[in-house]
Amino acid sequence: MLTLNDTYSTTPDMAAAMADGALLRHMATFEGALAAAQADAGLIPRPVAETIAAVAATLEFDEQALFSEALKGGTLAIPFVKLLTGAVRAIRPDAAPSVHFGATSQDVIDSALVLQLGDALVLIDAQMTRLADAAAALARAHATTAMLGRTLLQPATPITFGLKAAQWMLAISESRTRLRAQAGAALVAQLGGAAGTLGSLGTYGAATAQALAHRLAALNAYPPARAQARIGVPLPWHTRRGALLALASELAIATGAAGKIARDVALMMQFELGETFEPAEAGRGGSSAMPHKRNPVRCMLTVAAALRTPGLVATLLSGMAQEHERSLGGWQSEWGALPELVKLCAGALANMADTLAGLNVDADRMRANFDALHGLPMTEMLSLALAPHLGRAEAFALVEKAARDVGATGRSLSDVVKADAAASVLTGDEIDRILDPLNALGATQAFIESALAQWEEAKI
């Protein structure tokens, strides 16, 4: 069942993937894979391993009872292993001593987290692909849709809406590529035993660790985790959290990239601009007091997610200074922060994928907002055109004075400059051509085409 926070911040499928019940199911998967790996290594008989795996696969949980017991021991692993051991003993008593053999609480919880993150990243990858595709469609459709560029929230030189969308697309594409690389390094099985030596497994430890890594990699739902080459014996990462934290940081970056898109769309959706609008949907974006309002609700939720993620990453980074071979508090601080970060990322990406897929773009309003400035965004281009004839300083002074006259009189920059005798070095047609924003886009088309090509290559 979704909580109110989940309703606001994530998608139903991600809430399910990161639920406590999902973690418990993955813990059971770990225990079955551990027994199978120990059979692979020759440590326990294959029939014993098969019994443990079969019981683990069908184990039923009373979540509230487990959580109550977990509070006493400080870890969910203790009551979970007790439950599984009892279930195995009821079917095959001689197999019970082999349940969780040689492992420690952190092994089962971290390995279950790896599997849970694999499920989550499949969903996140799909949302990133959907968002980038939606931005790519806008980039193609509006490659030549001129609009006002804005720097420091003030009018700048002209751009196209297609270029803005291409930048959105590339930010998501690049984050998706990095996330895949980080996942390949982070989603590795955890097995070290009490102090990271697997001492209780004796000469079977290394072979068991290697067999478990291969088995859990094969079970992971996220392709980069399955494809990652395993070289040598994987060391436990009980207090070596760098790879996991790099993955978490990239999730925050992806959320921030979605937040940037949301901020742009919301600003352009302001009534005074009216350049873009979230897709119309019955019941969405209304006000409890003002019937006329059309609020950017999806953008709002996405910006809220982007504002929450830095604090979660800070918590995770703060926990990296861990003591000796097992952390007191640092590892445990991840339990709440990391799932919340994952859920926020999914929600932000989904909200913006939905927004861009149905975005209402008013190209005429974009051009009208540009033209409302009477040519002032083109002063740089006009000054550059006059400089070869008048000298740079003189050309700048002429255009600067013309800009002041535009502001004072409301006349167009074209009319003011054409009336200045010093500007007669250019014909009227030349001035009009220089002041046309479509003639001042520079490498815009090449940038859009390059970005689109990068995305097409990356999403294969």
N, C-alpha and C positions, 0 to 999 in steps of 0.2 A: 504494500500500500504506500502511495506517495505521501510524503510529508508536505506541509505548505512550503517549506524551504525548497524541497526538490521540485515542486510545481513551478516555482519562480525561476529556479536556477539551472535545471537540467532537463533531459528528455526521459520519458518513461523507460525506454530500453536501457539507458545508462544508469538510471536509478536501480534497475533490477540487476545490472551487471556488477554494480558496486555495493549491493546490499550485503548485510551480514550473512544471510543464508547462502549467497554465492561464495563468500569466503569459506564458509564451512564445507561446502561441496568440494571446493578446490583443496582444502586441507585433507579431505578423504581421498581425493585423487593422488595427492602427494604420498600418503601412507601406502596406497596400493602400488604406486610406482617405486617407492623405496623398497618394499618387499620384493618386487620383481627385479630391481637392480641388484639386491643382495643375492637373489637366486642366480642372476646372470654372473655374478662374481664368484659363485660357488660357496657362499657363506651359509645360506639356508636352503633346505630342500625346495624344489619347484612346487610340489603340491601345497606346501605350507604357504608359500608366496601367493599362489593362486587363491587359496582360501581367504587370506587377508584382503587381497584385491577385490574379490567378489563381495565380501562383507562390506568393505568400504564403499563400493559402488552403490550399494542399496541401503546404506545406513540412514536411519531416520533420526531427526534431531528435534529435541525440545529446546528451542533457542533460548527462551527465557530461563529455563533451568541451567543451561550451560553458562549463560551470562552471569547468573547469580553466583555460580561456582567460580567463574573466572575472576570475579572481583576479589575472592579470597586469596587466590594464588597469584594474582597480578598478570595472568596470561590465559587466553582462551585455550591454549594447547593442553593444559593440564586436565581439565574436565573432558575435553574432546578425546584425548588419548585413552582416558579411563573408560569412556563410553565405547569406543571402538574395541578396546581390549576385551571388555565384557561381552560385546556382541560376537567377537571371534571365539572366545572361550565357550560360548553357548553352542557353537557349531563344531568346533574342533579344539579341544582343550590344549593339545600339544602345540598348537600354532600361536596361542596367546602370548608366550614369552617373546615371540619374534616381532610383535607389533611395535613399531616406533624404535626398533632395536638400534642403538648407537646414535640416535638423533637427539636433538635438544629442541626445546620449545621454539626457539627462533628459526630453526631449520624448517619446521612445518609451516609456521606463519609466513615467513618470507617467501618460501617456495609457492605457497598458495597465493600470495600477493602477485608473484610473477605471472601465474596463470590468470588471475583476475585482471591484471593490467593488460594481458594479451587480449582478453575479451573486450576490454574497454577500448583499446587502441584500434581494434577492427572497426568499432563504431565511430571513433574519432577520425580515422582515416577516411571513412566514407563521407563524413560531414565535411571534411576539408576538401575532398574531391568535388563534392557538390557545390561548395562555396566558390572554389576556384573556377569551376566550370561556369557558374552563374556570372562571375565577374568577367570571365573571358568573353561570354556572349555580349555583355555590355560594352566591352572594349572593341569588339568587332562592329557592333551596331552603331557605336557613337565615336568612331575613330576621327571623324571630321566635324563633330558637334562642338562648335566653339563655345567656350564659357570663360568666365573670369577666373584667372588664377588668384589665389589669396595667400598672402604670407603675413604672419603675425596678425591674422584676422583682418587684414586690410587689403584693398584691391592691388593686385600685381599685374603682370603681363598675361596675355591670353594663353589658355591651354585648351585641350579638348576633354570632354567628359570621358572619352575612350581612354585617354592616357591616365586619368585618375583611376578608372576601373582596372587598367592594366597594372598599375602599382598595387592596388588591393590584391589582385590575383597573384602577383609575383610574391608578395609577402606571405601569403598562405602557402603557395607552392614551395617556397624555400623552407618554411617551417616544417611542412610535411616531409620533405627530404631529410632534414636534420632529425626529425622525430624518428624516422625509420632507422637512421644510423644509430641514434642513441638507444633505441629499443634493442637493437642487435647486441649491444654491449651490456645492457642492464638486465634484460630478462633471462637471467641465468639461474639455475637451481641453486638452492642454498643447502649445503650439508657440511657441517663441521664438528657436530657433537658438542660435548660439554665445554670445551675450551678451544675448539677450532683445530683439533689434531686428528679426530676420528680414532683416538687411541683405543676405544672400546672395541673397534672392529679389527684391531691388529693388522695383519698383513693384507686383509681384505678391504681396507679403507679406501685406498686409491682407486681400485677397480670399481668399488661400489659408487664412489663419487662420480666417476666417469660414466658409468652406466646410467646413473640417475639423471645426469645432465642431458644425455642423449634422449632418454625417455621423456623427460619433461619438455625438452625442446620440440620433440615430435608431437606432443599433446597441446602445445601452445597454439591458440587460434590465430595469432598475429604472424603473418608470413615472415617478416624480418627476423623474428625470434627463432623460427624453424630453420631458416636458411643460414643463420650465423654459424660459421665453422667453429668447432670446439677443438682446440689444439691442446694436447697435454691434459693434465688433471686439473679441473677447475678448483681453485682455492675458495674456501668459504669467505663470505664478505660481511660477516657479522658486524664489524665496526668499520668496514671500508665501504662507505655509502656513496662514493663519488658518482658512480655510473647511474645509480638510481636517482640521485639528485640532479644530474645533468638531464635525465629524462623529464623529471618534474619541472625543471627550469624551462625546458622547451615547451611543455604544456602551457606554462604561464605565458611564454612568448606568443604561442598560437592564440591564446585568449586575448592578449594585448593587441595582436594584429586584427582580430575580429572587432575589438573595441575601437580601434582606429577607424575601421569602416563604419561602425555604428555612429561614431561621433561625427564623421563627415556627412553621412546621410541625414542625421538629425539636424545638423546645422543648415543643410540645404533645404530641409523640410520646413524651416521656420517660415511663417506666413509672409514675412517681408521679402523672402527670396523665392520660395515656391518652386524650386527647381526639381526636387525629387519628392516622392511620397512612398511610404510603406504600402504594401498591397492592401487594398480595401478588404475588410473582412467583418462580417456582422458581429457586433459586440466587442470588437477590438479597437482600442484607441480612444474610446469615449471618455467623457468626464461625468462625475456624479453631480456636478453643479452647472456646467456650461455645455448646452446641447450642440454648440457649433464646433467644438474642439475635435481635432483628429490628432491624437497624441502618438508619437513614435515609440510605441510600447516595446517592440522587439529591440529597437536600438537602446532603449532605456535599460532593459534587462541585461543586454550585452555589455554596456558601459559599466553597469553595477558589477558584473562578473569580473571585468578587467580591473576594477578598482579593488576587488577583494583578493585577487591572486597574489599580488606582491607580498602581502602579509603572510600568506600561507607558505610561500617559498622562503621567506625570512625565517619562519619557524623551522622548516626543514633544514635550512643551512645552519641555523643555530645549534641544531642537534648533532652536527657532524663531529664536534669535539667530544668524542666518546672515550670512556675510560677502559683502558686495558683490552681484555678480550670479550667483554660484554657490557653494553651500556646501561647505565642507571638513569633512565628518563629520556635520553637522547633518541634512542630507537623508538621508545614508546610514544614520543611526541609525533611520530609520523602517522600513527594509527588514525587520528582524526584529520590531520592536515592533508595527507595525500589523497584519500578518497574524495574529499571536498574539492580539491584542486582539479581532479579528473572530471568530476561532475560539472563543475563550472565551465571547464573548457568545452565539454560536449554541448552544453546549453548555449554558450555564446556562439559556437560555430553553427549550430542548427538554426538559431534565430537569424543569423545573418545570411545563411544559405537560403532560408525561406524569404527573407527580405529582398535579396538581390534577384532571386528567381522571378519574383513578381513585381519588381520595382517599377513604379510609374515615373518616367522621366519626361520632363517638360522642356524639350529643346528650345522651343520658342521663348520660354521664360528665361532660360539661360542666356540667350542672345539679347533679350530685352534688358536684362540686368547689366550686361556688358555695355550695351548702347546707352544706358541711362547715365553713364559717366562721360558721355559726349566726347569720347576718344581719348580721355586722359590716360588709360592704361597703355596707349601706344606712344607715349612721349619718348621712351627710350629709342624705339625704332626710328622715330622722326628725327631725333637728335643725331643718331648715327648716319642717317641719310644726308643730313645737311652738313655734317662735319667735313667731308672732303672738299666742299665748296667754300665754307666760311671759316673753317678751323674749329677744333673741338670745343674750345672755351666759348667762342662766339655762338656756335650752334646750340650749345647747352643753355646759354643765357637767353637766346631767342625763344627756345621752347619753354624754358622756365617761366618767362614773362607771359607767353601765350597760355600756359596752364593757369596762371593766376587770373588772367582775363576770362577764361572759361568758367572758373569758379565764381567770379564776380558777376558775370553777365548771363550765364546759362547758355551762351552760344556754343556751338560745336568747335572742337579743336581744329577741324578742317577749315571752317569759315574764318576763324581768328587768324590762322597761319596764312591762308590765302590772301588776307587783307594786309599782311605785313610785307612791305616791299623787299625787305632783306631776304625773304623766303622765295622770291621770284626765281631763284636759281633752279627751283623745281616747278614743273608744270602742275596745273590743277589735277590732271589725271594721275600724275606721279604721286602727288600728296594723298589722293584718295586710295591709291593702291597701297601705299605705305601704311595707311591707317586702317586697312582691312585686316581684321585679326586672323583671317585664314591665310594671309600671306606672311604671318609672323610666327609660325609654329615650328620652325627649325627642324629638328630631328624627331619630332613627335611621331610621325608615321613609322619611321624606322624603329623607334623605341617600342611602339606597340607591337609591331611585327616580331621583334626580337623577343619580347616578353611572352607573346603567344607561342612562339616556337619553343621557348624554354619549358613552358607548361606542358605542351604536347609531348615533349620528350620525357619530362619528369613523371608524368602520370601513367606511363606504360608499365 
